Amino acid sequence: MSALVNALYNSESIQQWQHERTMLHSSGIWGRKPVLEYLANKVVKAGDVVIDLGAGAGYPTLRIAGMTGAAGTVIGIELSDAMLEAARSHCWLRICLFGGGT
């Protein structure tokens, strides 16, 4: 995975993710297609339990839920109440659970 992260997060590629849509910091790379493809092909398997720390509004959480399938569970942890509300409103799958860090 480190080669993938280095390819996405370096001085040449910084303009891909450093803008308003990715909240001006590197966490925006985790929702990008190459990382999600890597997770689907090499890491996450059907039935897995995955914890998404800093889940935000749940976009990667929902994508990862598709990787774990109905037998798996994805737990999204987010400190922002507004983001938790957003995640719960559009991630209606029963295998997605969201909670705060308190």
N, C-alpha and C positions, 0 to 999 in steps of 0.2 A: 504494500500500500504506500510505502514511503516514496517510491518512484512516481506514483500517480499524484500524490500530494505535491511533490517537488515540481512536477510538470505543470500543475495547476496554479501553484502559489509561488511565483518567483518574480524577479524584477521585470522580465519581458512580458509576462502574462497578467500583471497587476491590473491593467486597464479592463480586462475581461470582467472582473468582479468588483472592482472598487468604484462603485457609483451608487446612486440612491436606491436602486432596486435591490441591491444586496446589502443595504444598511451601512455602507462605508466601512465594512470590516470583513475579515476573511471568512466568517461563518457562512457567507453566501456561497462558497464553493461546494458545500455539502449537498445542496439541492441541485447541483448541476448534473447533467446527463452522464458524463464520464464517471463520476463518483458513484452515482446510483447504479450504473451498469456494472462497475467493479463490485459493489456490494452484492448485487443480484447474482453475478457469475462466480464470485470467489468467496463470499463471506456468509451471507444470510441464506439459510435453507428453510424449507417448509417445516413448520412446527417449532421454530426457534422463538425464544423470548428475547426481545431487543429493547434496550432502554435508550431513548433519545433525549440526552441532556441538552437543555436549551432548545426545546422543541418549537418555540415560536408559535406561529399559527398552524403548524402541523403539516406543511407540505411534504417534507421528507418522511415524516412519520407515516402519512397515508401511503406514500409510495413503498415504504419498507413493509407496511402491512400487507401489501400485495405480494411481497416476496415470501412472507412467513405463511401466508394462506390462513385458512380457517382454524387450523390446528395450532397456530402460533399466537403470540401476543406482542403488541408494541406498546410500551409505556413511555409517554411523553412527559418530561419534567420541565416546567417553565415557571419562572419567578413572576412574570408580569400577568396580572389578573386579566388585562385586556387581551393579551395573546392567548391565555388559557380559554377565555370565552370564545374567541375566534376559532381556535382549534376544535373545541367541542362542538361548535355549530356546523362545521363542514366536514369533520371526520366522524361520521356517524357509524362507522363499522364497529361492531361489538368487540373486535379484537384490539381496538385502539383505546387506551386508557390515558387520561391526562390528570396531572396533579401538580400542585405548587411545591415549592421548595421549603415551605415552612413546617 
